[in-house]
Amino acid sequence: MRAALLALLLLASPGLVLARRPRAFQRVVVRRGDTLWGIANTYLKDPTRWDEILKYNRLPSSDPTAALPGMSLRVPVELIKDDLRAAYLIYLLNRVNFRRKDTAGWRSAAQDMQLFRGDSLRTYDDSRAKVRFLNREMLSLEPNSMAVIKPLDVKTDVVLKSGGIFAGHSRVTTVSATITPKTRDTQFSARVRQDLSTLVEVYTGRAAVEAQGQTVDVRAGMQAEVKLGLSPGLPRRIVDLPDFEARAAEFTGSAVQGQARVRVAKGAQLAMGADADSINNARDADNLSGEVESLRVGMPISGYRVQASRSRDFDTVVFDKRYDSDEKVDIKDAELPPGVYWWRVALVDLLGVDGKFSAPRLYSVGLARASRSVDLKDSIVLIKPATDETVSEKTYLVQGLVKGDGLSVTVNGRPARQDDSGNFSLELKLTPGPNDVVIEVSDQAGDSMTLTRRLTVQ
């Protein structure tokens, strides 16, 4: 009865519902002598709705033909013509210029000024700017950059002409690529180089990078390069991570950078040369035995060797132990401080000769992790390539096994062929030099994980 009565009250009083949905407003500057009717004809999609402006502003007269004093009006955004919907320049450092749509001249920008659709913004050697869109998304324009804000003829939020930007949930287009956020928390950087190639680096979330009809997904801590006229390159780890994280901190206004974002115990040892999200997602070192099993598939061995280090290049080894082939990895005796380390494994053949170490992987020691009902890391066995390889052929058959129902696999963004037993495969065409192979397994809930291997064609 109460529910029915409440429903009737809401239907009878729509203002109660609207009050819970705050409207977005845009400031419209009125010059002395302008009239409400003139303002409505200039700014509103439907000028006959001029009287709605009266609801949100105190005016000296309700007569739409009466002259107004110089003032600023609050106008609901949904009433304003599309090409006049504004963003705001909320921060500028040193010299920043702007140019109105369809004009040639650049003028000095001012704090809190409005930028309309199709307006351009430019920074110089020692300057930068921040823009806030009406949906409260942010855009940071880095030094020596130029961008067009929400052009009318392109379905994008920003066209980056030159230089670099840091963006949140905004679609960005350059001369060589289009970057589309794929998760709500996506934050990324895009840079247009002198050769008009585009470098995309993702700080959080995931972004799709599209060019020449091809798309790659780039995750947190990864970057992708797009050369003019070519499809996107395969994602790889961000090269200059400290510089990138400093730029990200400037964009977010956060005083905390890099590995300090990791949700692990205070004082934990953290792997160097790894992005925070990768450290945060590192598996417990007790699972190292699973990596050994994936490496030794089809290979007779007498044992294996496991090493750990804080640095990716293993210049200082903090754990080094040999195991018989039937032993499982046990690091309890290592007395390592809690933390996340780089780990690698070398198989020992029947003659007792150590093989090549596997690519370094991140595993944690002594850190509590939140449990989840399904661990995708236990659901895939990568048979080939089990490790990074050097090959001579220009084609390569990726093979593996998924364990579980409703799992799908892609290799470099292409769906792999799967049979009823969970075996999957996909043939790749390789190019001379290094080729990154990204294998992604996803479940029906939308969770996913990736494995990366490098194939070098000689």
C-alpha positions as CSV (number, residue, x, y, z in Angstrom):
1,M,0.0,0.0,0.0
2,R,2.8,2.4,0.9
3,A,4.7,1.6,-2.3
4,A,1.5,2.2,-4.4
5,L,0.9,5.5,-2.6
6,L,4.5,6.6,-3.1
7,A,4.2,5.8,-6.8
8,L,1.1,7.9,-7.2
9,L,2.7,10.8,-5.4
10,L,5.7,10.7,-7.8
11,L,3.5,10.5,-10.8
12,A,1.4,13.4,-9.6
13,S,4.5,15.5,-8.7
14,P,7.1,15.1,-11.4
15,G,9.1,17.9,-9.9
16,L,10.0,15.6,-7.0
17,V,11.8,13.3,-9.5
18,L,13.4,16.1,-11.4
19,A,14.8,17.6,-8.2
20,R,17.0,14.6,-7.8
21,R,18.5,15.0,-11.2
22,P,20.7,18.1,-11.1
23,R,20.8,19.9,-14.5
24,A,24.0,21.0,-16.3
25,F,24.2,24.7,-17.0
26,Q,26.3,26.8,-19.3
27,R,27.1,30.5,-18.6
28,V,26.0,32.9,-21.3
29,V,27.5,36.4,-21.2
30,V,25.1,39.2,-21.9
31,R,26.4,42.5,-23.2
32,R,24.6,45.6,-22.0
33,G,21.6,46.3,-24.2
34,D,21.1,42.7,-25.4
35,T,17.5,41.3,-25.0
36,L,16.3,38.0,-23.7
37,W,14.7,37.4,-27.1
38,G,18.0,38.1,-28.9
39,I,19.9,35.8,-26.5
40,A,17.3,33.0,-27.1
41,N,17.7,33.4,-30.9
42,T,21.4,33.2,-30.7
43,Y,21.9,30.4,-28.2
44,L,18.7,28.2,-28.0
45,K,17.8,25.4,-30.3
46,D,14.2,26.5,-29.9
47,P,14.1,30.3,-29.3
48,T,10.4,30.0,-28.2
49,R,11.6,28.4,-25.0
50,W,13.2,31.8,-23.9
51,D,10.9,31.8,-20.8
52,E,12.8,28.8,-19.3
53,I,15.8,31.1,-18.8
54,L,13.7,33.0,-16.3
55,K,13.4,30.0,-14.0
56,Y,17.2,30.1,-13.3
57,N,18.0,33.8,-13.4
58,R,16.9,37.0,-11.6
59,L,16.2,39.5,-14.4
60,P,15.1,43.1,-14.1
61,S,12.2,42.4,-16.4
62,S,10.3,39.3,-17.8
63,D,9.7,41.2,-21.0
64,P,11.9,39.4,-23.6
65,T,12.3,42.6,-25.6
66,A,13.6,44.7,-22.7
67,A,17.2,45.7,-22.7
68,L,19.3,43.8,-20.2
69,P,22.4,45.0,-18.2
70,G,25.7,43.4,-18.6
71,M,25.5,40.1,-16.8
72,S,25.9,36.3,-16.9
73,L,23.0,33.9,-17.4
74,R,22.7,30.3,-16.3
75,V,21.1,28.3,-19.2
76,P,20.4,24.6,-19.2
77,V,22.8,22.8,-21.5
78,E,20.1,20.8,-23.2
79,L,18.5,24.0,-24.5
80,I,21.6,25.3,-26.2
81,K,22.5,24.8,-29.8
82,D,25.0,21.9,-30.3
83,D,27.7,24.1,-31.8
84,L,27.6,26.5,-28.9
85,R,27.8,23.9,-26.0
86,A,30.9,24.9,-24.1
87,A,33.8,23.5,-22.3
88,Y,35.8,25.5,-19.8
89,L,39.4,26.4,-19.6
90,I,39.9,25.7,-15.9
91,Y,43.7,26.0,-15.7
92,L,46.4,27.6,-17.8
93,L,50.1,28.1,-17.2
94,N,52.0,30.9,-19.0
95,R,51.1,31.6,-22.6
96,V,48.0,29.8,-23.9
97,N,46.1,30.9,-27.0
98,F,42.7,30.0,-28.4
99,R,41.0,30.3,-31.8
100,R,37.2,30.4,-32.4
101,K,35.7,28.0,-34.9
102,D,36.0,29.2,-38.6
103,T,38.4,32.0,-37.7
104,A,42.1,32.4,-38.4
105,G,43.3,34.6,-35.6
106,W,44.8,33.3,-32.3
107,R,44.0,35.3,-29.2
108,S,45.2,35.0,-25.6
109,A,43.2,32.6,-23.5
110,A,41.9,33.5,-20.0
111,Q,41.2,31.5,-16.9
112,D,37.6,30.0,-16.7
113,M,36.8,31.1,-20.3
114,Q,34.3,29.1,-22.3
115,L,35.4,27.1,-25.3
116,F,32.7,26.2,-27.9
117,R,32.5,23.3,-30.2
118,G,35.1,23.6,-32.9
119,D,37.3,26.0,-31.0
120,S,41.1,25.3,-30.9
121,L,43.6,25.6,-28.1
122,R,47.4,26.0,-28.3
123,T,50.2,25.8,-25.8
124,Y,53.9,26.7,-26.2
125,D,57.3,25.6,-24.8
126,D,56.7,26.5,-21.2
127,S,52.9,26.4,-21.1
128,R,50.0,24.0,-20.5
129,A,46.3,24.0,-20.1
130,K,43.4,22.0,-18.6
131,V,39.9,21.8,-20.0
132,R,36.8,20.5,-18.3
133,F,33.9,19.4,-20.5
134,L,30.2,19.8,-19.4
135,N,30.1,16.1,-18.5
136,R,33.0,17.0,-16.1
137,E,35.6,14.9,-18.0
138,M,39.0,16.5,-18.0
139,L,41.6,17.1,-20.7
140,S,45.2,18.3,-20.1
141,L,47.1,19.9,-23.0
142,E,50.8,19.5,-22.7
143,P,53.5,22.0,-23.8
144,N,53.8,22.6,-27.6
145,S,50.4,21.2,-28.4
146,M,47.3,22.1,-30.4
147,A,43.9,20.5,-30.2
148,V,40.4,21.1,-31.5
149,I,37.6,20.8,-28.9
150,K,34.6,18.7,-29.9
151,P,34.5,19.5,-33.7
152,L,31.1,19.3,-35.2
153,D,32.1,17.3,-38.3
154,V,33.9,14.5,-36.4
155,K,32.4,12.1,-33.9
156,T,35.1,12.7,-31.3
157,D,35.7,14.8,-28.2
158,V,39.1,16.1,-29.2
159,V,41.2,16.3,-32.4
160,L,44.9,16.4,-31.4
161,K,46.7,18.2,-34.2
162,S,50.2,18.3,-32.6
163,G,51.9,17.6,-29.3
164,G,50.4,15.7,-26.4
165,I,47.4,15.4,-24.2
166,F,46.3,13.4,-21.1
167,A,42.6,12.5,-21.1
168,G,40.0,10.6,-19.1
169,H,36.9,9.2,-20.6
170,S,37.2,11.1,-23.9
171,R,37.5,10.0,-27.5
172,V,40.6,11.4,-29.2
173,T,41.4,11.5,-32.9
174,T,44.8,12.3,-34.5
175,V,45.9,12.3,-38.1
176,S,47.0,8.6,-37.7
177,A,44.7,7.1,-35.1
178,T,41.6,7.2,-33.0
179,I,41.6,6.4,-29.3
180,T,38.4,5.3,-27.6
181,P,38.2,4.6,-23.8
182,K,36.7,1.1,-23.1
183,T,36.3,1.3,-19.3
184,R,34.8,4.1,-17.1
185,D,38.2,4.5,-15.3
186,T,40.3,4.9,-18.4
187,Q,43.0,7.5,-18.3
188,F,45.5,7.7,-21.1
189,S,48.0,9.9,-22.9
190,A,48.3,10.5,-26.7
191,R,51.2,12.2,-28.5
192,V,51.5,13.2,-32.1
193,R,55.2,13.0,-33.2
194,Q,56.9,15.1,-35.9
195,D,56.5,12.2,-38.4
196,L,52.7,12.3,-37.6
197,S,52.8,8.9,-35.8
198,T,50.8,8.6,-32.6
199,L,52.0,7.1,-29.3
200,V,49.2,6.0,-26.9
201,E,50.0,5.2,-23.3
202,V,47.4,3.9,-20.9
203,Y,47.5,4.8,-17.2
204,T,44.4,3.1,-15.9
205,G,41.6,1.1,-17.5
206,R,41.7,0.1,-21.1
207,A,41.6,2.0,-24.5
208,A,41.0,0.8,-28.0
209,V,43.4,2.2,-30.6
210,E,42.1,2.2,-34.2
211,A,43.8,2.9,-37.5
212,Q,43.4,1.7,-41.1
213,G,40.4,-0.5,-40.1
214,Q,42.4,-2.4,-37.4
215,T,42.0,-2.1,-33.6
216,V,44.1,-3.1,-30.7
217,D,43.2,-3.0,-27.0
218,V,45.8,-1.3,-24.8
219,R,45.7,-1.9,-21.1
220,A,47.0,-0.1,-18.1
221,G,50.8,0.1,-18.1
222,M,51.0,-0.6,-21.8
223,Q,51.6,1.5,-24.9
224,A,50.9,1.2,-28.6
225,E,52.4,3.1,-31.6
226,V,50.6,4.0,-34.8
227,K,52.6,5.1,-37.8
228,L,50.9,7.3,-40.4
229,G,49.0,5.1,-42.9
230,L,49.6,1.9,-41.0
231,S,47.6,-0.2,-38.6
232,P,48.4,0.0,-34.9
233,G,51.5,-1.8,-33.5
234,L,51.1,-4.5,-30.9
235,P,50.9,-3.2,-27.3
236,R,54.0,-3.3,-25.2
237,R,55.1,-2.1,-21.8
238,I,55.5,1.7,-21.4
239,V,59.2,2.5,-22.0
240,D,59.7,5.5,-19.7
241,L,57.4,4.6,-16.8
242,P,58.6,7.2,-14.3
243,D,58.1,10.1,-16.7
244,F,54.7,8.8,-17.7
245,E,53.5,8.4,-14.1
246,A,54.6,11.9,-13.3
247,R,52.5,13.2,-16.1
248,A,49.6,11.1,-15.0
249,A,49.9,12.5,-11.4
250,E,49.9,16.0,-12.8
251,F,46.7,15.3,-14.8
252,T,44.9,13.7,-11.8
253,G,46.1,16.2,-9.3
254,S,47.4,13.3,-7.2
255,A,50.4,13.7,-5.0
256,V,50.9,9.9,-5.0
257,Q,52.7,8.5,-8.0
258,G,53.6,5.1,-9.5
259,Q,54.0,2.2,-7.3
260,A,52.6,4.0,-4.3
261,R,49.2,3.3,-5.8
262,V,49.6,-0.4,-5.2
263,R,47.2,-1.9,-2.6
264,V,49.8,-4.0,-0.7
265,A,51.1,-4.1,2.8
266,K,53.1,-1.1,4.0
267,G,56.8,-1.7,3.7
268,A,56.4,-4.4,1.1
269,Q,59.3,-4.9,-1.4
270,L,58.1,-3.9,-4.8
271,A,59.5,-5.0,-8.2
272,M,61.3,-2.3,-10.1
273,G,60.5,-1.6,-13.7
274,A,56.9,-2.7,-13.4
275,D,53.8,-0.6,-13.5
276,A,51.5,-0.4,-10.5
277,D,48.6,-2.3,-12.0
278,S,50.8,-5.3,-12.9
279,I,52.3,-5.3,-9.4
280,N,48.8,-5.2,-8.0
281,N,47.7,-8.2,-10.1
282,A,50.7,-10.3,-9.4
283,R,49.9,-13.9,-8.4
284,D,51.2,-15.6,-5.3
285,A,54.6,-17.3,-5.7
286,D,53.0,-20.6,-4.6
287,N,51.6,-20.7,-8.1
288,L,55.1,-20.9,-9.7
289,S,54.7,-24.6,-10.1
290,G,52.0,-24.0,-12.6
291,E,54.4,-22.0,-14.8
292,V,57.0,-24.8,-14.5
293,E,54.4,-27.2,-15.8
294,S,53.5,-25.0,-18.7
295,L,57.2,-24.7,-19.6
296,R,57.9,-28.4,-19.5
297,V,55.0,-29.7,-21.6
298,G,56.4,-32.4,-23.9
299,M,60.0,-32.0,-22.6
300,P,61.8,-34.6,-20.5
301,I,63.7,-32.9,-17.7
302,S,65.8,-33.8,-14.7
303,G,64.8,-30.7,-12.8
304,Y,64.5,-26.9,-13.0
305,R,66.0,-23.7,-11.5
306,V,64.0,-20.8,-10.0
307,Q,65.4,-17.3,-9.4
308,A,63.8,-14.1,-8.0
309,S,65.0,-10.5,-8.1
310,R,63.6,-7.0,-7.5
311,S,64.9,-5.9,-10.9
312,R,63.7,-7.2,-14.3
313,D,67.3,-7.7,-15.5
314,F,68.2,-9.8,-12.4
315,D,71.4,-7.8,-11.7
316,T,70.8,-8.8,-8.0
317,V,69.3,-12.2,-7.4
318,V,67.5,-12.6,-4.0
319,F,66.4,-16.2,-4.5
320,D,68.1,-19.0,-6.5
321,K,67.2,-22.6,-6.0
322,R,67.3,-25.9,-8.0
323,Y,64.5,-28.4,-7.8
324,D,64.1,-32.0,-8.9
325,S,61.6,-32.6,-11.7
326,D,59.0,-34.0,-9.3
327,E,59.4,-31.3,-6.6
328,K,57.1,-28.3,-6.3
329,V,58.4,-24.8,-5.7
330,D,58.6,-24.1,-2.0
331,I,59.9,-20.6,-1.1
332,K,59.2,-20.7,2.7
333,D,62.9,-21.3,3.4
334,A,64.0,-18.3,1.4
335,E,62.9,-15.8,4.1
336,L,62.1,-13.2,1.5
337,P,60.5,-10.0,2.9
338,P,56.8,-9.7,1.8
339,G,56.5,-8.1,-1.5
340,V,56.3,-8.5,-5.3
341,Y,59.4,-9.8,-7.2
342,W,60.4,-10.7,-10.7
343,W,60.7,-14.5,-11.1
344,R,62.1,-16.7,-13.9
345,V,62.5,-20.4,-14.5
346,A,65.1,-22.5,-16.4
347,L,64.5,-26.1,-17.2
348,V,67.4,-28.6,-16.6
349,D,67.7,-31.4,-19.3
350,L,68.5,-35.0,-18.6
351,L,72.2,-34.3,-18.9
352,G,72.0,-31.7,-16.1
353,V,72.5,-28.7,-18.4
354,D,70.5,-25.6,-17.6
355,G,68.3,-24.2,-20.4
356,K,67.4,-20.6,-21.2
357,F,65.6,-18.7,-18.5
358,S,61.9,-17.9,-19.2
359,A,60.8,-14.3,-19.6
360,P,60.5,-12.6,-16.2
361,R,57.1,-12.7,-14.5
362,L,55.7,-11.0,-11.4
363,Y,54.8,-13.0,-8.4
364,S,54.1,-12.0,-4.8
365,V,55.4,-13.3,-1.5
366,G,53.6,-13.1,1.8
367,L,50.8,-10.7,0.6
368,A,47.1,-11.3,1.2
369,R,45.0,-11.2,-1.9
370,A,41.3,-10.8,-2.3
371,S,39.8,-14.1,-3.5
372,R,37.5,-14.5,-6.5
373,S,35.2,-17.3,-7.5
374,V,37.1,-18.0,-10.8
375,D,40.8,-17.4,-11.3
376,L,41.5,-17.0,-15.0
377,K,45.2,-17.4,-14.4
378,D,44.5,-21.1,-13.7
379,S,42.2,-21.5,-16.7
380,I,44.8,-21.4,-19.5
381,V,47.8,-23.4,-20.4
382,L,49.9,-21.9,-23.2
383,I,51.7,-24.8,-25.0
384,K,53.3,-22.8,-27.9
385,P,55.0,-20.4,-27.4
386,A,55.6,-21.5,-23.9
387,T,58.4,-18.9,-23.6
388,D,59.9,-16.1,-25.7
389,E,61.3,-17.7,-28.9
390,T,63.6,-17.0,-31.8
391,V,62.2,-18.5,-35.0
392,S,63.1,-18.6,-38.7
393,E,59.7,-19.1,-40.3
394,K,57.3,-16.2,-41.1
395,T,54.3,-18.1,-39.8
396,Y,53.7,-19.5,-36.4
397,L,50.9,-21.7,-34.9
398,V,49.9,-20.5,-31.4
399,Q,48.5,-23.4,-29.4
400,G,47.1,-23.9,-25.9
401,L,44.3,-25.2,-23.7
402,V,41.6,-23.5,-21.7
403,K,40.1,-25.3,-18.7
404,G,36.5,-24.3,-18.0
405,D,33.2,-23.6,-19.7
406,G,32.3,-20.3,-21.4
407,L,35.9,-19.2,-21.9
408,S,37.0,-17.5,-25.1
409,V,40.6,-16.8,-26.4
410,T,41.9,-14.2,-28.7
411,V,45.5,-13.9,-30.1
412,N,46.5,-10.3,-31.0
413,G,42.8,-9.4,-31.0
414,R,41.7,-12.3,-33.3
415,P,39.5,-15.1,-32.1
416,A,41.3,-18.4,-31.8
417,R,39.8,-21.7,-33.1
418,Q,38.6,-23.8,-30.2
419,D,37.3,-27.4,-30.0
420,D,35.0,-29.0,-27.5
421,S,38.0,-30.1,-25.3
422,G,39.2,-26.6,-24.8
423,N,42.2,-26.8,-27.2
424,F,42.8,-23.6,-29.1
425,S,45.0,-22.5,-32.0
426,L,45.6,-19.6,-34.3
427,E,48.2,-19.2,-37.1
428,L,50.1,-15.9,-37.1
429,K,52.0,-14.1,-39.8
430,L,55.3,-12.7,-38.5
431,T,57.5,-9.9,-39.6
432,P,61.3,-9.7,-39.4
433,G,62.5,-8.8,-36.0
434,P,60.5,-8.9,-32.7
435,N,56.8,-9.8,-32.8
436,D,54.7,-9.5,-29.6
437,V,52.0,-12.1,-29.2
438,V,49.2,-11.2,-26.8
439,I,46.9,-14.1,-25.8
440,E,43.8,-13.1,-23.9
441,V,41.3,-15.4,-22.2
442,S,37.9,-14.0,-21.2
443,D,34.9,-15.4,-19.3
444,Q,31.2,-14.7,-19.8
445,A,31.2,-12.2,-17.0
446,G,33.6,-10.0,-18.9
447,D,36.7,-10.7,-16.8
448,S,39.9,-11.3,-18.7
449,M,43.6,-11.8,-18.4
450,T,46.5,-11.8,-20.9
451,L,49.7,-13.6,-21.5
452,T,52.4,-12.0,-23.6
453,R,55.2,-13.7,-25.5
454,R,57.8,-12.4,-27.9
455,L,58.7,-14.2,-31.2
456,T,61.9,-12.8,-32.9
457,V,62.2,-13.7,-36.6
458,Q,65.8,-14.0,-37.7
